[in-house]
Each structure stands twice: as C-alpha cells, then as structure tokens.
Amino acid sequence: MRSGASRLSGQAVLITGASSGIGRMTSFAMARAGASVELVARRAPRLQEVAAEIRAQGGASDVFPGDVTDPQILEGAVEQCVRRFGRLDILVNNAGEGLFATIEQTTPADLERMLAVNFKATFYGVKAALPVMHQQGSGHIINVASTAGRRGLPYVGAYSAAKFAVVGLTESLRSELIGTGIKVSLVLPGTTRTDFFDVALRRTEYHRGKVGPIEEAETVAERIVDVALRPRAEVMAQPIRRKVLLGVNLLAAGLVDRLLLKMVRSGAFDHA
C-alpha cells in the first residue's frame, strides 16, 4: 500500500471513526503514504476489515475497538499505539454521528449523544495524546469538524453546536501549543458521500438528504493526508461554492438563513 517515497514512513497515526466513511478512507490514504495506522471505532468487524486490507497491501495496522465517548478507550488506544509502533506522531479525531431534528424535537438524550460523539470524544483524544506528544517533543493533532461548525444549518442544531465546539477547542489548543513542537490543524469537510446520512437519527421530515456540493470521502481523506504532510491551521475540504457561502454569511447572515432553509427543505443539489 506504500506509494512514492513513503512520505509518512516511520510515523504512527491514530484515527478515530476508522471503520467507515472519511475515517476509513483516511486510514487507507495514510497507509499508502507510508504511515503505520492505529484504528479506533465501535464496529470491530468492519475495523478488522480495514486493517486486513491495509496489511494485504504491505502496510502496518493495528485495531482498538471501542466507544470513543469513553475516555478510557482513547487512553487505551494511545497506549496500544505506542506499544505497537513505538510512538504517536499524528492523531486524527474523526469520529462523528448525525441527528436531523428541530430544536424542539431534540431530546436531552439526543443532545448528550451529539456532544459525546462529536465533541467530547475529540477532547478525550486530545487529552490522551498530549502526554505522549509532549514527551516526544513533537506531534500533530488533526481535528475533523464540519462546515456545520462554521455556519449552523436548519434541523441539525445539536450536531452543529457540537461541531462549533470542536472548532473552538481546536483554536484554543492551537494557541496553547505554540512553541511546543506539537502542531494542531482543523479540517472542515462539507457534505461528503458516506453512510453518515444513512445511519443518522431522523426526527424531522424537512431535511431530505445531502445538501450542497458533495465531495467523495476519498477526496477528503487525501486533503487530511496533505495536511499531515504540510501542516496548516485550517483547511476547508470542500468545493469553492461552500467557501463563498461562508464568506457571504459574515456579511448577510439573515440572507443565508433563508437560503439554507430553502435548500434543505427542497433537497437542493442532492446527488445521493
């Protein structure tokens, strides 16, 4: 699975949410770049399939099944990564889960789940990785949020709030770690073609599917690898139209409110 000059050769990468979607594709892309990968997710059989495919192509991979909402799972995954590969160079906090509901329809349990999977798991991953990276004097934390963490969308309020929290955490962390040798990057995918939308809990009939320009998971994964190779503070892994929309939001938020509501209710640009 190694390609070219094995640009990440000798580096160990831990990826959460690695059993499907962006996490799965990122695992393959990191291995192709020469990295050893530690895979974390709840679905053990699917996780083993990813690892087996990486090994079959000559890559190095290990798995740590578990629920990332439990801080002990992240601590255990980091410890296993260091035992298996001798170090932890890159942490990709990618695990996420969706909910489509109005604010009124969102239950306290729904909100807790969105915060636990989309935000707390990222926080726990950072906390688990930092002692190792500080000891090494180097490392790179890549937090995968969403464009919904830069601009809230109708009917995904709890999810958007959790992703906004990831953005704030990442910006705070980036400032705190200046001068430590540990880099921090934020990746903001837009709508991506994965099973995220199929497994998300739906309580509203208004949100009918993928909205806006749609990226492939492989494309987002390559952007994440590119960030690992050329660290930047923030990368919007999405077509230019979404970037323009976020820019317009700074000047005319009310207009974007109405535009997004119309797009979501009509299923505009839904290519699924």
PAZA-377843 format. One line per field, with one value per residue: residue in one letter; x, y, z of N, C-alpha, C, O in turn; residue number from 1. Coordinates in pm, whole numbers, plus 32768, in hexadecimal, padded with zeros to 4 digits. Layout:
N
resn: [A|...]
n.east: [X|...]
n.north: [Y|...]
n.up: [Z|...]
ca.east: [X|...]
ca.north: [Y|...]
ca.up: [Z|...]
c.east: [X|...]
c.north: [Y|...]
c.up: [Z|...]
o.east: [X|...]
o.north: [Y|...]
o.up: [Z|...]
resi: [NUM|...]
END
This chain:
272
resn: [M|R|S|G|A|S|R|L|S|G|Q|A|V|L|I|T|G|A|S|S|G|I|G|R|M|T|S|F|A|M|A|R|A|G|A|S|V|E|L|V|A|R|R|A|P|R|L|Q|E|V|A|A|E|I|R|A|Q|G|G|A|S|D|V|F|P|G|D|V|T|D|P|Q|I|L|E|G|A|V|E|Q|C|V|R|R|F|G|R|L|D|I|L|V|N|N|A|G|E|G|L|F|A|T|I|E|Q|T|T|P|A|D|L|E|R|M|L|A|V|N|F|K|A|T|F|Y|G|V|K|A|A|L|P|V|M|H|Q|Q|G|S|G|H|I|I|N|V|A|S|T|A|G|R|R|G|L|P|Y|V|G|A|Y|S|A|A|K|F|A|V|V|G|L|T|E|S|L|R|S|E|L|I|G|T|G|I|K|V|S|L|V|L|P|G|T|T|R|T|D|F|F|D|V|A|L|R|R|T|E|Y|H|R|G|K|V|G|P|I|E|E|A|E|T|V|A|E|R|I|V|D|V|A|L|R|P|R|A|E|V|M|A|Q|P|I|R|R|K|V|L|L|G|V|N|L|L|A|A|G|L|V|D|R|L|L|L|K|M|V|R|S|G|A|F|D|H|A]
n.east: [8053|80D7|8146|81FA|82F5|82C2|8256|8209|8298|8304|826D|8167|800B|7ED9|7D87|7C3D|7AEA|7B13|7AA3|79F7|7988|7A18|7AE4|7B31|7B91|7C5D|7D07|7D65|7DE4|7EAB|7F47|7F9C|8046|8117|8106|80E1|7FB6|7ECA|7D91|7C54|7B0C|79AD|793B|79B2|79D6|79CF|7AA1|7B76|7B72|7BCB|7CD0|7D3B|7D39|7DF0|7EDA|7EED|7F42|8042|8064|807A|7FAE|7ED4|7DCA|7CD6|7BC3|7AA3|79D0|79E8|7985|79C4|7ABC|7B89|7BA4|7C21|7D10|7D75|7D94|7E5B|7F2F|7F4F|7F9A|8095|811E|8117|8181|8245|822F|8166|8109|8049|7F01|7DC0|7C99|7B72|7A7B|7918|77B7|7665|7534|73F1|730E|721A|7258|7199|7148|7229|72A8|7318|73BF|7408|74A0|7571|75EA|7641|76FC|77AB|7817|786C|78F6|795F|79F1|7ABC|7B3E|7B90|7C3E|7D0A|7D66|7DCB|7E9A|7F50|8011|80C9|8121|8194|8267|82FA|8339|82CB|81C3|807C|7F3C|7E0F|7CDB|7BA2|7A99|7985|78DA|77F0|783C|7897|77CC|768B|7588|7431|7364|7431|7490|74FC|75D0|7665|76A6|7751|7823|7876|78E2|79C0|7A57|7A90|7B21|7BFF|7C75|7CBB|7D6E|7E35|7EAD|7F0B|7FD5|80A5|81F9|823A|8279|81AD|80B8|7F7C|7E57|7D2E|7C2E|7B31|7A3B|793D|77FA|780D|7830|77D4|7776|770E|7622|7567|7562|752C|745C|730B|7218|717D|70B6|7105|7212|72A3|737E|74D0|7564|75C8|770C|77AF|78AD|7995|79EF|7AF3|7B76|7B6F|7C06|7D03|7D3B|7D5B|7E41|7EEF|7EF3|7F73|806F|80B5|8093|7F88|7ECA|7DB4|7CD3|7BEC|7B45|7AAC|79D0|79F3|7909|788F|7945|7925|781F|783F|78D6|7821|776C|77E1|77AA|769A|75DD|74CC|7460|74E3|7474|736D|73A0|7421|7357|729A|732E|735F|725B|71FF|72AE|7383|7484|74AA|7550|754D]
n.north: [7F87|8070|819F|8258|831D|82C7|838C|83B6|8300|823E|82C6|82C8|82AD|82F9|82BB|8318|829F|81F2|8122|8151|822B|8371|8343|8239|824C|8301|8267|81AA|825B|82D2|81F0|81B1|8285|8236|822A|818A|810C|8137|80C6|8132|80F2|80A7|7FC8|7EA0|7DC1|7E45|7EF1|7E3F|7DE1|7EC1|7ED9|7DE2|7DFD|7ECA|7E4D|7D7E|7E07|7E42|7EF6|7F78|7F37|7F56|7F06|7F98|7F5A|8008|80EF|823C|82FF|82C4|8321|8276|81BF|8253|828E|818C|8144|81F5|81A1|809B|80CF|8148|8073|7FBA|803E|80E4|81F5|8325|83E5|8472|84D1|8497|8516|84AC|842E|8432|8487|849F|856A|85B6|869F|8785|8891|8885|877C|86F5|862A|8623|8541|851B|8604|85DF|84FC|8561|8621|857A|84C1|8563|863D|8617|8529|857B|8631|857E|84DE|8594|85CF|84D4|84AE|8582|856D|84AB|8522|860C|859C|8531|8619|8669|8656|8639|86AC|8672|86EA|8691|8744|87E9|8897|88DF|8927|8A23|8AB4|8AAC|89C1|8996|88B1|8812|885A|87FF|875E|881C|88CC|882A|8808|8910|892B|8884|8919|89FF|8989|8929|8A16|8A93|89D6|89D7|8AD0|8AB4|89F6|8A63|8A70|8980|88AF|8813|87F7|887B|8844|889E|8803|8834|8798|879E|873E|85E7|84BA|83B4|82AA|833D|83D6|8311|8280|833B|83C1|8417|8508|85BE|8615|86CF|86EC|8666|85E1|85D4|8712|881A|8844|870D|8647|8538|8432|83D5|84AF|856E|84E2|84E2|85EF|8604|8568|8609|86E9|8676|8653|8756|8824|88F9|8A03|89FF|895B|895C|885F|884D|88A6|89E0|8A74|8A51|8AD3|8BD7|8C00|8BFC|8CE0|8DA6|8D8F|8E1A|8F1E|8F2F|8E9A|8E66|8E4C|8D63|8CB3|8C95|8C31|8B3B|8AB3|8A94|89F8|890D|88AE|887A|87C0|880E|87EB|86E3|85C7|84C3]
n.up: [8000|800E|7F79|7E81|7F13|8010|80CE|81D6|8260|8375|842B|851F|8523|85B9|858F|85BE|85A1|84CD|843F|836D|825F|8255|8310|82DC|81D2|81FF|8299|81DE|812D|81CD|8202|80FF|80DC|8173|8289|83CB|844F|8550|859E|8605|8671|86A6|8622|8611|8552|8454|8478|8488|8384|82F4|835A|8309|81F3|81D2|8232|8177|809D|80DC|81A8|82FF|8410|852A|860F|86EB|8774|87EA|88A5|8866|8907|8A05|8AD9|8B2E|8A62|8997|8A1A|8A3A|892D|88D7|897A|891A|8812|8836|88AD|87DB|86F7|8754|876F|8754|865A|85C5|8605|859C|85D4|8585|85A6|8595|85A5|8534|854E|84F2|8531|85B1|869A|8764|8750|87A2|8898|89F4|8A0B|8901|88D4|898A|891A|8821|8875|88FF|883F|8767|87D4|88E7|88CA|881F|88C7|8992|88FE|88BF|89C3|8A0A|8956|8973|8A55|89F3|8905|896A|89F8|8927|88A9|87C2|86CE|8636|8632|859A|8572|8506|84A4|842D|8323|8391|8487|846C|8403|8468|8418|83AD|8462|84BD|85B5|86B3|865F|85CC|869E|8735|8680|865F|875B|8743|868D|872A|87FF|8770|870F|87FF|8867|87A4|87CA|88D2|88B5|882A|87E1|8857|87B2|8763|8673|8606|8554|84A2|83F4|830C|8286|8186|8114|80F3|803B|80E0|81C8|8292|8285|8265|8354|8413|8516|84E1|8519|84A1|8386|82D3|8287|8178|810E|8089|806D|7F9C|7EF5|7EC0|7F4A|7F11|7FF4|7FD8|7F6A|8038|80F2|8078|808D|819E|81C6|8137|81DD|82B6|8248|81FE|82E0|833D|83D4|83A7|82CD|81CB|8155|8050|7F3B|7E83|7E86|7F81|8024|7FCB|801F|8137|8152|80FB|81C8|829A|8259|8220|82D1|8301|8200|81AE|8266|8202|8105|813A|81C3|80F6|8041|80D9|810F|800F|7FB6|7F19|7E28|7E67|7E2F|7E6F]
ca.east: [8000|812E|8150|825D|8366|8290|826A|81F3|82DD|8337|8210|80F3|7F92|7E61|7D11|7BBD|7A81|7B5E|7A62|79A4|7987|7A94|7B4A|7B60|7BE1|7CD7|7D5F|7DA6|7E3B|7F20|7F9A|7FDC|80B1|8184|80F3|80A2|7F37|7E7D|7D07|7BF8|7A7E|795B|7918|7A2E|79E9|79F1|7B27|7BD2|7B77|7C23|7D5A|7D65|7D54|7E6F|7F47|7EF8|7F89|80C9|8067|8077|7F33|7EA4|7D43|7CAD|7B32|7A69|797E|7A40|794A|7A00|7B46|7BE6|7BBC|7C88|7D8E|7DA5|7DBF|7EDC|7F93|7F6A|7FE3|8121|815A|8120|81D1|82B1|8219|80E9|812E|7FD4|7E7D|7D52|7C18|7B14|79FC|78A7|7732|7606|74AA|739F|729A|720D|7283|712C|7145|72A5|7299|7395|7415|743F|7507|75E4|762D|7688|7771|7809|785C|78A8|794F|79A8|7A52|7B2F|7B82|7BD2|7CAE|7D74|7D9C|7E17|7F10|7FAF|8086|8128|815C|81EC|82E0|8345|835D|8294|8144|801E|7EB0|7DB7|7C4F|7B44|7A19|7924|78AD|7783|787B|78B2|774B|7621|7525|73B0|7346|74A5|74C0|7550|764B|76B0|76DD|77C2|7892|78A8|7937|7A3F|7AA1|7AC3|7B88|7C76|7CB6|7CFA|7DDF|7E9E|7EF4|7F4F|8045|810E|827E|824D|8299|8131|8067|7EEC|7E12|7C9D|7BFE|7AA1|79F8|78B1|77AC|7864|77E4|77F3|76FA|76EA|7595|7512|7558|7508|73D5|72B6|719A|7135|70A0|712F|7299|728C|73F6|754A|7547|763D|7770|77D1|7934|79AB|7A3F|7B7F|7BAD|7B85|7C75|7D7F|7D55|7D8D|7ECC|7F3B|7F06|7FDA|80F0|80CE|8038|7F4D|7E6E|7D2A|7CBC|7B62|7B49|7A2A|79D2|79FC|7884|7877|799A|78E3|77A9|786E|78FF|77A7|772D|781A|7773|7608|75B5|743D|744C|7510|740D|72FD|73D3|743A|72D6|7260|737E|734B|71D2|71EB|7312|73D0|7507|74B4|757B|755A]
ca.north: [8000|80E4|81DE|82C0|831E|82AB|8410|83B1|8289|8248|830D|827D|82FF|82C2|82F3|82EF|8292|81BD|80AE|8175|82B6|83BE|8300|81C3|8279|833F|81FA|8177|82C3|82DE|817A|81C0|82E7|81F9|822C|811D|8145|80FE|80E0|8130|8102|8047|7F52|7E52|7D77|7EA1|7F24|7DD5|7DDD|7F2E|7EB5|7D72|7E30|7F14|7DEB|7D35|7E5D|7E59|7F5E|7F50|7F67|7F14|7F36|7FA5|7F70|8043|8168|82AF|8357|829A|8350|8207|8182|82A2|827A|8107|8143|8239|8149|802C|8105|815B|7FEE|7F76|8085|812C|8285|8358|8460|84BA|84A9|84CA|850B|84AE|83EE|848D|844C|8508|8571|8615|86BD|880F|88A4|8855|86EA|86BF|8605|862B|84CF|8539|866A|85A2|84A3|85B3|865B|8510|8487|85C6|869A|85E0|84C6|85C8|8663|850D|84B6|85F7|85BB|8457|84B5|85EC|8545|8465|8583|8663|854F|8527|869F|867B|8615|8686|868D|869E|86DD|869A|877E|87ED|891F|88F9|8962|8AAF|8AF2|8A50|899E|8972|8825|87C9|88B6|87BE|8737|8897|88FE|87D5|8823|8994|8913|884E|898A|8A50|893B|8923|8A99|8AA7|897A|8A04|8B3E|8A83|899E|8AA9|8A62|88FC|884B|87CC|8844|8863|886A|888C|87E1|884F|8761|87C0|86C4|857E|8441|8344|8277|8397|83FF|829A|824F|83A9|83C0|847D|8525|8622|85F3|873E|86D7|85F5|859F|8621|8797|8864|87F7|8694|8613|84AB|841C|83C8|8535|85AA|8498|8513|8673|85EE|853E|867F|873A|8632|866A|87E7|8853|897F|8A17|89DD|8938|8940|87F4|8859|88FA|8A70|8AAF|8A55|8B3B|8C55|8C0B|8C21|8D6D|8DF7|8D89|8E82|8F9E|8F2D|8E1C|8E51|8E1A|8CD7|8C68|8C75|8BDF|8AB4|8A73|8A6E|898A|8894|887C|884D|875C|8848|87B1|865C|856A|843D]
ca.up: [8000|8011|7EF7|7E71|7F6F|8097|8109|8267|8291|83FD|8482|854F|851C|85F8|854C|85F7|853C|845C|8402|82FA|8233|824C|8361|8293|8161|8235|82C3|8165|80F4|8223|81ED|807D|80EB|81BD|831A|8415|847B|85BE|8578|8678|8653|86F0|85D4|8608|84D5|83E7|8495|8463|82F1|82C8|837E|82B4|816C|81DA|823D|80F9|803E|810D|820F|838B|844C|85A2|862D|8777|8773|8862|8898|8881|896D|8A83|8AD5|8B42|89DF|8952|8A62|8A17|88A1|88D1|89B7|88BE|87A0|885E|88BD|875A|8693|8795|8777|871B|8614|8593|8634|854A|8619|8516|85C6|8596|8599|850E|857D|84A7|8584|85DD|8724|87BA|874B|87D9|8924|8A40|89E8|887C|88E3|89CE|88BB|87BF|88B5|8924|87CB|870E|881A|8959|8899|87EE|893F|89D3|88A9|88D4|8A4A|8A0E|8900|8997|8AA3|899C|88A9|89B8|8A17|88AA|887A|873B|86B4|85E4|864D|852E|859A|8496|84CF|83C0|8305|83EF|84FC|844B|83E4|848F|83B1|83E6|8480|84F3|861B|8716|8619|85B0|871C|8759|8625|8687|87D0|8712|8654|8799|8842|871A|870B|8881|8871|8748|880B|8949|8895|87E0|8819|8895|874E|873F|8615|8610|84D9|849B|836E|8304|8210|816E|8100|80BE|8019|8139|8204|8300|8277|826F|83DE|846C|854B|84A2|855C|8452|82FA|827E|824F|811E|80DD|807D|803A|7F6E|7EAB|7F08|7F36|7F2C|806D|7FB0|7F54|80BB|812F|803D|80C7|8226|81B8|810D|8256|8305|8206|81FB|8349|833B|8442|8384|8241|81A8|80F1|800F|7EC2|7E97|7E9F|8011|805C|7FAC|8076|81BC|814A|80F4|824C|82EF|8231|8216|8310|82F0|8178|81AC|82B0|81A9|8098|816B|81DF|8076|800B|8127|80FE|7F86|7F93|7EAB|7E0A|7E9F|7DC7|7EAA]
c.east: [8056|813F|81BF|82CE|833C|82A0|8256|8236|8318|82DB|8199|807C|7F20|7DE8|7C93|7B51|7AB8|7B18|7A11|79BD|7A10|7B04|7B85|7BBC|7C63|7D3A|7DAB|7E0B|7EB8|7F7F|7FE1|8051|8123|8174|80C2|8024|7EF5|7DEC|7CAB|7B6A|7A31|7949|7995|7A3D|7A10|7A7C|7B91|7BDF|7BD4|7CB4|7D8E|7D87|7DD7|7EE5|7F5B|7F44|8014|80D4|8065|7FFD|7F10|7E1B|7D2E|7C17|7B02|7A1E|79D1|7A02|797B|7A93|7BAC|7C03|7C28|7D0E|7DCA|7DD8|7E47|7F4A|7FB6|7FB9|8078|8166|8175|8183|8240|829C|818B|8109|80B5|7F55|7E15|7CD0|7BA9|7A89|798B|7824|76CD|757C|7462|731C|7292|7241|7218|7127|71BF|7296|731D|73F5|7455|74B4|7584|7632|767C|7706|77DA|7859|78AA|7909|79A1|7A10|7ACE|7B81|7BD0|7C4B|7D26|7DB8|7DF4|7E9A|7F7A|8024|80F2|816E|81B9|8270|8338|837E|832A|8210|80E9|7F91|7E5B|7D27|7BF5|7ABF|79B7|7909|7836|77B9|78AA|7833|76DE|75BB|74A0|73A2|73BF|74E4|751E|75D5|76A1|76F1|7758|783B|78CA|7906|79BF|7A96|7ADE|7B32|7C0A|7CBF|7CFB|7D79|7E54|7EF0|7F46|7FD1|80B2|8193|829C|827F|8221|80DB|7FD4|7EAA|7D7D|7C77|7B66|7A67|796D|7861|7803|7813|7817|776E|76CD|7654|7537|74FB|752F|7476|7385|7234|7147|7126|70D5|71B7|7296|730A|746D|752C|75C9|769C|77A0|785D|7935|7A04|7AD3|7BC1|7BCB|7BFB|7CFB|7DA2|7D8C|7E1F|7F23|7F55|7F71|8065|8117|806F|800B|7EE9|7DE2|7D1F|7C28|7B62|7AC3|7A34|79CB|7975|7864|78CB|795E|786C|77D2|789C|7887|7764|7763|77DA|76DA|75D2|7520|741C|7473|74AF|73A0|7329|73E6|73B7|7295|72AA|7362|72C1|71B8|7249|736A|7459|7519|74D6|7582|7504]
c.north: [807D|811B|8244|82AF|8300|8327|8414|8335|82A0|828F|82B4|82DA|82B5|8309|82BF|82EF|8253|814C|80D0|8206|82F6|837A|8288|81EB|82BA|82D4|81C2|81DD|82D7|8268|8181|8222|82B2|81F3|81A6|8155|80F2|8128|80CF|8147|8099|7FC3|7EFE|7E06|7DD1|7EDC|7EBD|7DC9|7E49|7F0A|7E45|7DA0|7E7E|7EB4|7D9F|7D83|7E83|7EC4|7F23|7F8C|7F15|7F50|7F3D|7FC2|7FAD|80C3|81E1|8313|8333|82C5|82E1|81BE|81CE|8291|81F2|80FF|8186|81E0|80D5|805A|8113|80D4|7FAC|7FB8|80DC|81C0|82A6|83E0|84B4|847E|84E8|84AE|851B|8479|8455|8445|84BC|84FB|85DB|8629|8753|8818|886E|87BD|86A9|86A6|861C|85B9|84E2|8599|862F|8548|84F4|85F0|85F1|84DF|84F0|8626|8659|857A|850A|85FC|85F2|84DE|8512|85E0|853E|8463|8517|85BF|8500|84C8|85E4|861B|8543|85AE|86BB|8631|8670|8654|86C8|8682|86F3|86CD|8778|887F|8944|892D|89F0|8AFC|8A8C|8A3C|897E|88DB|87D2|881C|8876|8794|87B1|88CD|88AE|87F2|88B0|8985|88DB|88BD|89DE|8A0A|893D|89A8|8AB8|8A53|89A8|8A74|8B0D|8A38|89E1|8A9A|89DB|8893|87F9|8827|881E|8898|884C|8871|87EC|8815|879D|873F|865D|84FF|83CB|830D|82CA|83B7|8388|826F|82BD|839B|8433|848C|858B|85F3|865F|8729|8658|85B3|85FB|86A5|87DB|880D|8780|8665|857C|849E|8410|844F|857A|8566|84CA|859E|8666|85C1|85B4|86DC|86FB|864D|86FD|8828|88E4|8989|89E5|89C3|891C|88DC|87ED|88AF|898E|8AAF|8AB6|8AC1|8BC4|8C6B|8C35|8CB2|8DCA|8DFC|8DF5|8F0A|8FA3|8EAA|8DFF|8E1B|8D87|8C7F|8C39|8C1A|8B4E|8A6B|8A42|89F6|8907|885A|8846|87DA|878C|8809|8727|85FB|84DB|83D8]
c.up: [8000|7F84|7EF6|7ED4|7FFF|80EF|81A0|82A3|831C|845C|84A6|855A|8561|85BF|8590|858A|84BE|8412|8386|82D1|8228|829B|831B|8220|818E|8262|824C|812F|8149|820F|8165|8083|8142|8253|834E|8456|84E9|85A9|85F0|8646|86A2|86A6|85B8|8585|845F|83FB|846B|83CB|82BA|82E2|8324|8228|8169|81DE|81BC|8090|8071|8178|829B|83CE|84C7|85C2|86C3|8777|87F5|8843|88C3|88E1|89F8|8A81|8AE7|8ABF|8995|8995|8A3E|8989|888F|8909|895B|8845|87C1|8871|8836|86FC|86CF|87A7|8747|86DE|85ED|85CE|85D8|8596|85B1|853B|85CE|8580|8581|854D|852C|84F3|859B|866D|8784|87BF|878E|886E|896F|8A20|895F|8888|8923|896E|8854|87FB|88D5|88AD|877E|8752|8889|892D|8862|8863|8984|8981|88BB|895B|8A52|89C3|8932|89ED|8A50|8940|88F0|89D7|899B|887F|87EF|8731|8664|8602|85DE|855A|8522|84CC|845A|839E|835D|8474|84E5|842C|8404|8421|83F2|83F4|84A7|8564|8680|86D8|85FE|862F|8745|8701|863A|86FF|87A7|86D8|86C4|87E4|87F2|8718|8790|888E|881B|8785|8881|8928|8841|882B|8858|8833|8724|86E8|8626|8591|84E5|840A|836D|8284|8201|8165|80B9|80A8|806E|816D|827C|82FC|8286|82FF|8440|849A|850F|84F1|850E|83C2|829C|823E|81FC|80E9|80DA|8038|8011|7F1F|7EFF|7EE2|7F4C|7FA8|804C|7F9E|7FD9|8100|80F9|8072|8154|8223|818F|8183|82AF|82CC|8209|8260|8334|83AC|8421|82EF|822E|8134|80AA|7F93|7EE3|7EB7|7F35|8053|8043|8009|8103|81BF|8148|817E|82AA|82D4|8236|824E|82FD|8266|8170|81FA|8251|8138|80C4|818A|815E|803B|8053|810F|8072|7F60|7F21|7EA2|7E44|7E2F|7DFA|7E5B]
o.east: [8021|8145|81DF|8302|8387|82EF|828B|820F|8356|82F7|816C|8085|7F08|7DE2|7C81|7B5C|7A90|7B4E|79E9|79FE|7A6F|7B76|7BFE|7C28|7CCA|7DB3|7E24|7E7A|7F25|7FF9|8056|80B3|8186|81CB|8081|8027|7EEC|7DCF|7CB1|7B51|7A6C|7948|79DA|7AA9|7A67|7AC4|7BF8|7C4B|7C21|7D0A|7E02|7DE7|7E24|7F49|7FCC|7F80|8056|8143|8052|7FE5|7F2B|7DFC|7D6B|7BF0|7B31|7A29|79FB|7A45|795F|7AE0|7C1C|7C6F|7C82|7D74|7E42|7E3C|7E9C|7FB6|802B|8011|80CE|81DA|81DE|81D0|828F|82ED|8142|8121|80BA|7F42|7E13|7CA0|7B87|7A29|799C|7822|76DE|7554|7490|72C7|72F8|7253|7238|7105|71BC|727A|7386|746E|74C9|751E|75F4|76AD|76ED|776F|7852|78D4|791D|7963|7A1C|7A7E|7B3E|7BFC|7C44|7CB2|7D98|7E32|7E5A|7EFE|7FF1|8095|8169|81E8|8221|82DB|83B3|83E3|8358|81F2|8107|7F73|7E5F|7CFF|7BFB|7A7C|7999|791F|781B|776C|78DE|782F|76D5|759B|749D|73CE|73B5|755E|7586|763F|771A|7765|77BB|78AC|7942|796C|7A25|7B0F|7B55|7B96|7C76|7D3A|7D68|7DE1|7EC8|7F6B|7FB8|802F|8110|819C|830A|82AA|822B|80B9|7FB4|7EC1|7D54|7C9B|7B23|7A62|792F|7882|783B|77BC|7877|7703|7670|7611|74C4|748F|7513|7420|73B6|71EC|70D6|717E|70D3|71CD|7288|7301|7471|74E4|762C|767F|77B7|7880|78DF|7A59|7B28|7C37|7C35|7C4C|7D5B|7E17|7DE2|7E70|7F94|7FC1|7FC1|80C5|818D|8007|805D|7EB8|7DA0|7D59|7BED|7B7C|7A73|7A95|79A2|7970|7826|789E|7963|7857|778F|788A|7887|7729|7719|77D5|769F|75A0|74FA|73C5|742D|7499|737B|72DF|73C0|73AB|7260|726B|734F|72B2|7165|7238|7398|749C|7589|7482|75B7|7501]
o.north: [80EB|80CF|8280|8241|831B|8328|846D|8308|8308|8295|8262|8348|823F|8384|8246|8336|8279|8119|8076|8251|82B8|8377|8273|81B2|82AE|82E5|81AE|81B9|82E9|827A|815B|8213|82F9|81BE|815A|81C3|8078|819F|806B|81A4|803D|7F59|7F12|7E09|7DAE|7EF5|7EE0|7DAB|7E30|7F1A|7E49|7D70|7E74|7EC7|7D81|7D49|7EDB|7EE8|7EAB|8005|7E9D|7FBE|7EF2|8037|7F89|80FB|81EA|8373|837B|8293|82EC|8186|8191|8288|81E7|80BD|8156|81D4|80B0|8012|80EF|80C3|7F6F|7F74|8116|8203|824F|8441|852F|8404|8562|843D|858B|8497|84C1|83D4|852A|8490|864D|85D1|8798|87B3|8830|8783|8633|8702|8629|85CD|84C0|8584|864A|8547|84D1|85F2|8608|84D6|84DA|865B|8663|8576|84D9|85F3|8604|84BA|84E5|85DD|853D|8428|8501|85E9|8518|84C3|860A|8657|854A|85B5|8719|85D9|86E6|85DE|8741|860E|875B|8688|870B|88D8|89BA|895A|8A30|8B77|8A24|8A98|894E|888F|8758|8823|88AF|87A3|87AE|88F6|88E6|87F4|88C6|89C9|88FF|88C0|8A00|8A48|8952|89AB|8AF0|8A83|89A1|8A77|8B36|8A3A|899F|8AB3|89C5|8827|87A3|8896|87AE|8909|87EE|88BD|87B5|885A|87CA|86DE|8679|84DE|8388|833A|82A3|83B3|8399|8240|82A0|836F|84A4|842B|85AA|85B1|864D|8751|85EA|8553|8662|86A9|87D6|8797|878E|865D|8547|84F3|843C|8461|85B7|85A9|84DA|85C0|86B4|85EF|85C3|8717|8743|865B|871E|885E|893D|8923|89A8|8A0A|88CD|8900|8794|88F9|89B4|8B15|8B15|8B04|8C1B|8CDA|8C89|8CF7|8E31|8E62|8E26|8F5F|900C|8E56|8D8B|8DC4|8D37|8C0C|8BC3|8BBF|8AF1|89F4|89D3|899A|889F|87E1|87ED|879B|873B|87F4|86F8|85E0|8483|8362]
o.up: [7FF3|7F23|7F5D|7EE6|805D|814E|81E3|830F|8336|84D4|8456|8591|8545|85BD|859B|8526|844F|83AF|833D|8319|81F8|826D|831E|820F|814C|8253|8254|8107|8112|820B|815A|803A|8159|8297|8306|848E|84E0|85A1|8637|85FA|86DA|86E5|8553|854B|8410|839A|8432|8398|825E|828A|82F9|81EC|8109|8199|8196|8035|8038|81A0|82AC|83C6|84CC|8595|8710|877A|8861|87D6|8936|8909|8A58|8A2F|8AB4|8AAE|895A|8952|8A27|896E|8844|88CE|894D|8815|8770|884B|8822|86B8|8685|87E7|8717|8725|85F3|85CA|85C8|8597|858A|84F3|8606|854F|85B5|857B|8523|84F7|8598|86B0|87E9|8826|87AE|88BB|8930|8A1A|894B|884D|88F6|896F|8833|87BB|88C7|88B5|8758|8711|8888|8965|8875|8863|89AA|89BA|88C4|8965|8A96|89EB|891D|89D1|8A64|8930|88BA|89D0|89A5|883A|87AE|8782|8652|85ED|85C6|8565|84E0|8519|8428|83F0|8372|84C8|8540|843A|83C4|83D5|8464|839E|84B1|8570|86A0|8716|8615|862E|8773|8731|862A|8708|87E2|86ED|86BE|8806|882A|871F|8792|88BB|8844|8778|8894|8977|8815|88A3|8889|885D|86CD|8710|864F|8567|8528|83B1|83C4|821E|8262|81A9|804F|80F8|804A|8143|82C3|8362|82AF|8322|84B4|844E|8509|8508|8534|838B|8222|81CC|8232|809C|811D|7FD4|805A|7F08|7F77|7E6D|7F92|7FC1|8099|7FBF|7FE9|8141|8145|8081|817C|8273|81BF|818D|82EC|8317|8215|823A|831D|83DE|8475|829D|8277|80C1|80C4|7F82|7F50|7EFB|7F62|80B0|8099|803B|8141|8224|818C|81A3|8300|832D|824E|8203|82EB|8259|8131|81D5|8251|8110|807D|816F|815A|8007|8014|80FB|8060|7EF8|7ED1|7F07|7E51|7DD8|7DB6|7E7D]
resi: [1|2|3|4|5|6|7|8|9|10|11|12|13|14|15|16|17|18|19|20|21|22|23|24|25|26|27|28|29|30|31|32|33|34|35|36|37|38|39|40|41|42|43|44|45|46|47|48|49|50|51|52|53|54|55|56|57|58|59|60|61|62|63|64|65|66|67|68|69|70|71|72|73|74|75|76|77|78|79|80|81|82|83|84|85|86|87|88|89|90|91|92|93|94|95|96|97|98|99|100|101|102|103|104|105|106|107|108|109|110|111|112|113|114|115|116|117|118|119|120|121|122|123|124|125|126|127|128|129|130|131|132|133|134|135|136|137|138|139|140|141|142|143|144|145|146|147|148|149|150|151|152|153|154|155|156|157|158|159|160|161|162|163|164|165|166|167|168|169|170|171|172|173|174|175|176|177|178|179|180|181|182|183|184|185|186|187|188|189|190|191|192|193|194|195|196|197|198|199|200|201|202|203|204|205|206|207|208|209|210|211|212|213|214|215|216|217|218|219|220|221|222|223|224|225|226|227|228|229|230|231|232|233|234|235|236|237|238|239|240|241|242|243|244|245|246|247|248|249|250|251|252|253|254|255|256|257|258|259|260|261|262|263|264|265|266|267|268|269|270|271|272]
END
